[in-house]
Amino acid sequence: MVLTKGASSTRETILTMLKQRKEQTVSELAKDLGLTEMAVRRHLQGLEVEGLIEARIVRQSMGRPLHKYFLTEQGKESFPRNYGSLTVDFLKDLEELSGQEVITQLFEKRKERLQEKYIQTMNGTFEERVEALAKIQNENGYMVEVEKQEDGTFRFTEYNCPIAKVAKEYPVACSCEHELFQVLLNTDDIQQVSCVAKEDSTCCEYMLKKNK
């Protein structure tokens, strides 16, 4: 195995080794990485804090128990997946079989499901609701940053879009999400200024408290 230098590369190498070998002890990792066990433990502690790995205790007939480290579901999901392309392929097949209207109905159904799931968390002031929405989107992988502007609007920036491949082919995905935001925040004053699905670097919207 060819290893590169640096903390981040060592971190990625450990994840890759656990992906390939399922479980490893500290001493096994240290031997293959060419590092001290203390150095490996520091990396493992960081990965545990991030929720990417866990350890199980293996009792031995002699000697101290071993800790064997393995990837959590979150750790497994940190590796590249091709869900976007697979989803687009399924949607295209469905469109060919049943027509565009069915696709629209699917995204409308998704919007209604998310609305029902999150509407109860939208309490307090408009700013608190914007922050609650940011938390929801962050939990779903959107990497959100919220900035309050001098004029009272909120700049809501998403640095990642998990549905970008789908939205590029089916813009209704974006329009339904826009409508979802309006319902959750109880405002019709949301202006989109950029969109990852349209080849922009971020999805960015300006939000203002304006009751519907």
Residue pairs with C-beta under 8 A, 6 or more apart in sequence:
1 13
1 17
1 32
3 9
3 10
3 13
3 33
3 34
4 13
7 43
10 33
10 35
10 43
11 43
11 46
11 47
13 33
14 29
14 33
14 40
14 43
14 44
14 47
15 47
15 52
15 53
15 71
15 75
15 78
15 79
17 24
17 29
17 32
18 24
18 53
18 69
18 70
18 71
18 75
19 71
19 76
19 79
22 70
23 56
23 68
23 69
23 70
24 68
24 69
25 66
25 67
25 68
25 69
26 37
26 40
26 41
26 44
26 67
26 69
27 37
29 35
29 40
29 44
29 69
30 36
30 37
30 39
30 40
33 40
44 53
44 55
44 69
47 53
47 75
48 54
48 55
50 74
51 72
51 74
51 75
52 71
52 72
52 74
52 75
52 78
53 69
53 70
53 71
53 72
53 75
54 69
54 70
54 72
55 67
55 68
55 69
55 70
56 67
56 68
56 70
57 65
57 66
57 67
58 65
58 66
58 67
58 68
59 65
60 66
84 162
84 163
84 164
84 165
84 166
85 165
87 165
87 166
88 165
88 166
88 169
88 170
91 103
91 106
91 166
91 169
91 170
92 169
94 102
94 103
94 106
95 102
95 103
103 170
103 172
104 172
107 170
107 172
107 173
107 176
108 176
110 176
111 176
111 177
111 179
111 180
114 180
115 180
115 183
115 184
118 136
118 184
119 183
119 184
121 132
121 136
122 129
122 132
122 133
122 184
122 185
122 186
123 129
123 132
124 132
126 185
126 187
126 209
127 148
127 154
129 184
129 185
129 186
130 146
130 154
130 156
130 185
130 207
131 146
133 156
133 181
133 184
133 185
134 144
134 145
134 146
134 156
137 144
137 158
138 144
140 162
141 160
141 162
142 158
142 159
142 160
142 161
142 162
142 203
143 158
143 159
143 160
144 156
144 157
144 158
144 159
145 155
145 157
145 159
146 154
146 155
146 156
146 157
147 154
147 155
147 157
148 154
148 155
149 155
149 206
152 208
152 209
153 206
153 207
153 208
154 206
154 207
154 208
155 204
155 205
155 206
156 204
156 205
156 206
156 207
157 202
157 203
157 204
158 196
158 202
158 203
158 204
159 202
160 196
161 167
161 196
161 197
161 203
163 173
163 197
164 196
164 197
166 173
167 173
167 174
167 195
167 196
167 197
168 197
168 198
171 197
173 197
174 192
174 195
174 197
178 190
178 192
178 205
181 190
181 205
181 207
182 188
182 190
182 212
185 207
185 209
186 211
186 212
187 207
187 208
187 209
187 210
187 211
187 212
188 210
188 212
189 207
189 208
189 209
189 210
190 205
190 206
190 207
190 208
191 205
191 206
192 203
192 204
192 205
193 204
193 205
193 206
194 200
194 201
194 202
194 203
194 204
195 203
196 202
196 203
197 203
